Amino acid sequence: MSTLYVGIDVSKDRLDIALRPSGETWSEGNGPDGISFLMGKLKALGPALVVLEATGGYQMPVTAALAAAGMPVVVVNPRQVRDFARSLGLLAKTDALDANVIARFAEMVKPEPRPLPDEAGRQLQDLLARRRQLLGMLVAEKNHLVMVTDPSIRRDVKSHIEFLKKRLGKLDDDLGDKLRSTPAWREKDELFRSVPGVGRVLSVTLLAGLPELGRLNRKEIAALAGLAPFNRDSGSMKGQRRVWGGRANVRQALYMSALVGTRYNPVIRAFYKRLTEKGKTPKVALTACMRKLLVILNTMAKTGTRWNPAMQEA
């Protein structure tokens, strides 16, 4: 088995590569030519694992090329790597140093490769990202409208609000078309939306942003979404368990669906009521409902069964 581990620090225009345990480093352009040269070199080396950080989408071309070449690749949360670097006392930060840290992270932690979205999945992610941007602009303009008194500016803001609403409507239509054009997605979308409280946004977010759904156990999928509580104990001190990390966009979509579920989903409503009656705060109870909803959806995706309240009471 190969014992070569690769760390790649990605920026808009450059890839900094480091190898472990050899310590070799070099840089390539983050473009077709640089990625093509990198693929040829890595194919010859046959790495055990290639690790990159998520960097706002700049990592997608090289990640897709690595996956297409059949190499074991993992895109990790930058926070994990920063915490790892601090644990080693490595506080300096340059692109070359970051690549070395990522390679050491790959060698020592060995994160498990996860399935990556295909081209259609990436298109779905882009549509969702654009939807979040438009929603952010819409909220900002509505807040602005409250503060504005000048009639001409108010008319301009209202006009922009109407434009954003139309764009959101068109984007939702595009999302629906994308789902209907892919039979596997259409089947899973119908499966997920059979759950009371689960709408198009959560369904599409899970399809695009959590392709591991249905392939992991309940603890693993909760941790991946950032909904697994971690202990904060030291000696005799027992700290409050907290959730952190994971995929923020998935948690945001789950939050809204769980909130709706506390009113309209009989299983989630009963679970939420039971927790609050035991003294849990609404925030803690709602987070637990998010986790329960995700676990239910994970089981449904794994078994291919539609929503059945009698099977979800446990």
Secondary structure in CASP SS format (residue, H / E / C, confidence):
PFRMAT SS
TARGET T0000
AUTHOR 0000-0000-0000
METHOD secondary structure of the structure
MODEL  1
M C 1.00
S C 1.00
T C 1.00
L C 1.00
Y E 1.00
V E 1.00
G E 1.00
I E 1.00
D E 1.00
V E 1.00
S C 1.00
K C 1.00
D C 1.00
R E 1.00
L E 1.00
D E 1.00
I E 1.00
A E 1.00
L E 1.00
R E 1.00
P C 1.00
S C 1.00
G C 1.00
E C 1.00
T E 1.00
W E 1.00
S E 1.00
E E 1.00
G E 1.00
N C 1.00
G C 1.00
P H 1.00
D H 1.00
G H 1.00
I H 1.00
S H 1.00
F H 1.00
L H 1.00
M H 1.00
G H 1.00
K H 1.00
L H 1.00
K H 1.00
A H 1.00
L H 1.00
G C 1.00
P C 1.00
A C 1.00
L E 1.00
V E 1.00
V E 1.00
L E 1.00
E E 1.00
A C 1.00
T C 1.00
G C 1.00
G C 1.00
Y C 1.00
Q C 1.00
M H 1.00
P H 1.00
V H 1.00
T H 1.00
A H 1.00
A H 1.00
L H 1.00
A H 1.00
A H 1.00
A C 1.00
G C 1.00
M C 1.00
P C 1.00
V E 1.00
V E 1.00
V E 1.00
V E 1.00
N C 1.00
P H 1.00
R H 1.00
Q H 1.00
V H 1.00
R H 1.00
D H 1.00
F H 1.00
A H 1.00
R H 1.00
S H 1.00
L C 1.00
G C 1.00
L C 1.00
L C 1.00
A C 1.00
K C 1.00
T C 1.00
D H 1.00
A H 1.00
L H 1.00
D H 1.00
A H 1.00
N H 1.00
V H 1.00
I H 1.00
A H 1.00
R H 1.00
F H 1.00
A H 1.00
E H 1.00
M H 1.00
V H 1.00
K C 1.00
P C 1.00
E C 1.00
P C 1.00
R C 1.00
P C 1.00
L C 1.00
P C 1.00
D C 1.00
E H 1.00
A H 1.00
G H 1.00
R H 1.00
Q H 1.00
L H 1.00
Q H 1.00
D H 1.00
L H 1.00
L H 1.00
A H 1.00
R H 1.00
R H 1.00
R H 1.00
Q H 1.00
L H 1.00
L H 1.00
G H 1.00
M H 1.00
L H 1.00
V H 1.00
A H 1.00
E H 1.00
K H 1.00
N H 1.00
H H 1.00
L H 1.00
V H 1.00
M H 1.00
V C 1.00
T C 1.00
D C 1.00
P H 1.00
S H 1.00
I H 1.00
R H 1.00
R H 1.00
D H 1.00
V H 1.00
K H 1.00
S H 1.00
H H 1.00
I H 1.00
E H 1.00
F H 1.00
L H 1.00
K H 1.00
K H 1.00
R H 1.00
L H 1.00
G H 1.00
K H 1.00
L H 1.00
D H 1.00
D H 1.00
D H 1.00
L H 1.00
G H 1.00
D H 1.00
K H 1.00
L H 1.00
R H 1.00
S C 1.00
T C 1.00
P H 1.00
A H 1.00
W H 1.00
R H 1.00
E H 1.00
K H 1.00
D H 1.00
E H 1.00
L H 1.00
F H 1.00
R C 1.00
S C 1.00
V C 1.00
P C 1.00
G C 1.00
V C 1.00
G C 1.00
R H 1.00
V H 1.00
L H 1.00
S H 1.00
V H 1.00
T H 1.00
L H 1.00
L H 1.00
A H 1.00
G H 1.00
L C 1.00
P C 1.00
E C 1.00
L C 1.00
G C 1.00
R C 1.00
L C 1.00
N C 1.00
R H 1.00
K H 1.00
E H 1.00
I H 1.00
A H 1.00
A H 1.00
L H 1.00
A C 1.00
G C 1.00
L C 1.00
A C 1.00
P C 1.00
F E 1.00
N C 1.00
R C 1.00
D E 1.00
S E 1.00
G C 1.00
S C 1.00
M E 1.00
K E 1.00
G C 1.00
Q C 1.00
R C 1.00
R E 1.00
V C 1.00
W C 1.00
G C 1.00
G C 1.00
R C 1.00
A H 1.00
N H 1.00
V H 1.00
R H 1.00
Q H 1.00
A H 1.00
L H 1.00
Y H 1.00
M H 1.00
S H 1.00
A H 1.00
L H 1.00
V H 1.00
G H 1.00
T H 1.00
R H 1.00
Y H 1.00
N C 1.00
P H 1.00
V H 1.00
I H 1.00
R H 1.00
A H 1.00
F H 1.00
Y H 1.00
K H 1.00
R H 1.00
L H 1.00
T H 1.00
E H 1.00
K C 1.00
G C 1.00
K C 1.00
T C 1.00
P H 1.00
K H 1.00
V H 1.00
A H 1.00
L H 1.00
T H 1.00
A H 1.00
C H 1.00
M H 1.00
R H 1.00
K H 1.00
L H 1.00
L H 1.00
V H 1.00
I H 1.00
L H 1.00
N H 1.00
T H 1.00
M H 1.00
A H 1.00
K H 1.00
T H 1.00
G C 1.00
T C 1.00
R C 1.00
W C 1.00
N C 1.00
P H 1.00
A H 1.00
M H 1.00
Q C 1.00
E C 1.00
A C 1.00
END
